[in-house]
Amino acid sequence: MTDTVASGAPTPVDFWFDPSCPWAWMTSRWVDEVSAHRDLDVTFHVMSLALLNEHNEGFSEEAFTRLRRYTRLVTAAKELHGQEVVKPLYDALGTRIHVQAEKDQDAVIAGALAEVLLPDDFAAYADSDEYDEQMKASHENGIGRVGQDVGTPVIAVHGTAFFGPVISPAPKGEIALTLWDGVVAAASYDGFFELKRSRTRGPVFD
C-alpha cells in the first residue's frame, strides 16, 4: 500500500517525544529509517513525562527536575530558533542519553548544544520556566489526541494519533517499511484504538 495521498504530497506525520524516554528514541530511529525510503513530512514536538506524571506520588521532586530539564531546553530552542532546530537537538541529546548512556545532564546538554551550534549559555534554559507554558501546550496537544493513560511517544499520521508503536530494537530495511505500512493502515481507520502485548525486552540501542 502507499502512505502518500493521491496528489503526491508527502505524508504528514507528527511525533511527540520526551528526550528522556528510551522508547520514544527507539521509535524516532524507526521513523528516520522510514523517512529515508518514503515521502514523509515529519514534525517533532515536545511532550513531557514530568507533566504526564505530575500527580504520580512515586516520582520525587528530583526526578521531576531532571525530566523537565531536557524538555525545557528543547522548547526554548524551538521558541527562539524555530522548528528546524528541534530534531537536530533531539538527535544530539538522545544520542548522548540513550546510545552513549551519559548520566551527567550538564555534560549531555553542553555536548548537544555544541553539536547544533547553540551557545554554551543556552544551557540556562534547561533550568528556566520561561517557556513552560509553551512546553505544556505542546504536551497537551499531543496527549490530548490519545488520552492520559498512555505515554511517549505519540505519533499522528494524517491527523490520526496513537501511542507508540513501542518497539525494540528499531527495525531497519524492509521490515521497517512493512511496520510503517501497518501503522498507516491502522491510522486510516477511525475506529481503531488499541493493539498491545506485554514487552519481553528492554530498549536495544544500536
N, C-alpha and C positions, 0 to 999 in steps of 0.2 A: 504494500500500500504506500501511498505518498503522504508526507506531512506538510506539503506545500499546497496552498489553495490554488484554484484553477487559474487565477490571474497571474501566477508565477511569483507572487510576493513571498518574502521569507516568512516562515512560521514564527509568530510572536510567542516568546517564552519569557516568563518572569520567574525569577529564582530568589527566594528569601533564605538568608543564611545568618547564622551567628558564627563568627570566626573561630570560636572555641569548640564548636561541635565537630567531632570527627566524622559523624555520619553525613553531615552536610558537605564536608570536604570531599568525602568519597563520591557522593552524588554529583558534586560540581565537576569532578575529574571525568566522570562519565559524560556529562553534558559537553565538556570540552572535546571529548573524543567524538561524540556525535556531530558536533559543530564543524569538525574538520571534513565531514562527508555529506552533511545535509545543510540546506539553506535555512539557518535559524537566525532569528534576531533576538538575542538573549539579553535581558536587562537584569542586573543583580541588585538586590535590595537587602538592607539590614533588617533582621528580626533579632529579638533579644531573649536569650534564655533567662536572664535576670528578671525581665518583666514577666515572662511566662511563669516563673516560679516565685513571684514576689509574695505569695501567700503560703508558700511551702515552708513549714516550720523546720524541715530538715536542712535548710540552707542557712549557713552562718552569714553574718554581715561581711566577713572577709571574702566568702565565696561570691557574694553579690558584687562586691567591689571589683574582684578580679574579672568576673564576667562582663561587667559594664565597661571596663577599660577599652577593650578592643572594639566594641560596638560604638562607643563614643568616638573613638579615633576615626573609624570609617565614616561615620555620619558627618563629622566635622569636615573630613576630606571631600565628601560629596557636596556639602553645602558651600564650601569655599572654593573648590576646584572643579566641580562638575561631575556628572555621572561617569565620564570617561576614566576617572581615577579609581573608581570603586573596585572593579575587577582586578586591575593590577595590584592594588593594595591588598585585596583579599588573597590573591595568589602569593604575595610576598609574606604576609602574615601566616597563612596556612602552611606554607612550606616549612617555615621555622617551627610552628606549633606542632604540626602533625607528623611531617616526614622526618624532620631533624630532631623532634622531641625536645626542643629547647624549653626549659622551665622558667627561665628568668624573663619575666614580662618586659622589663625595661630593655633588655638586650634584643628581644623579639621586635619590639616597637622601633628601636633605633635602627636595626638592620633593615626592617621593612621600609621605613621612611627613606633611608639612603637608597634603597633599590628603586623606589619610584620617584626619586629626586625631589622629595619634600624636605624642607629644612629640619634640622635637629630639634629646634624649639617647637615644632608642630606636635611633638610628643606631649606637650602640656594639655592638649585637648583630650587625652585619654583620661584625665582626672578632672575634667571640666564638665559642668552640667549645662553649658551654654546652648547645646543643641539637643538636649534631652527631649524636648517636645517634638522635634523632627524625627528623632530616633523612635519615639513612641508611636508617632503617626505611621512611620514605615512598618513597624512591627504590627500594628493593628490592621493595617491594610492587608498584610499577608495572613495573619492568624484569623482575621475576621472572615476570610474566604473559606476556611476549613474547620473552624471551631476550636475551642480552648483545650480539648482533650487530646491534642497531638503536640508535636514538637517541630524541630527543624531537621531537614529542610522542608520548605513549601515550594511547590512548582505549579505554575499556571501555564497551560497550553491553550492558545486561542481563547484565553479568558477563563477556562475551567481549571480550578485549582484543587490540589490534593496534597496531603502529607507524603513525603518520600519521593521516589522509592528509596527504601533503606537497603543498601547493597554493600557487599564486601567480598572480594575486592572490587574496585571499579572495573567493569568489563571493557574490553577493547575489541577492535575489529568488527567482524560481522555480528558477533553476539551482542555488542553494544548497540548496533543498529536494530537488531531484532527486538531487543528490550525496548528501545525507543518507539518502534512501531506499535508495540503492545501498549505502551503508555499513551500514545496518541489515540489509539483505538479506544482505550478506556475513557479518555478525556472527551471523546466525541459523543459519548452517551451521557446525557444529563442525569440519568437515574443511577449511574454507577457511584457507589460510596466507599466500599471497603473491600480489600483483599489482603489477608495477613496470615503469617505463620510466625512461630517463635524463632528468634535468632539463635543460631547454633555456632556462630563465630563472632569475634570482635572485629574491629576495623583492621583491614590488612592494607598497609601503605606500600606503595612502590618505593 
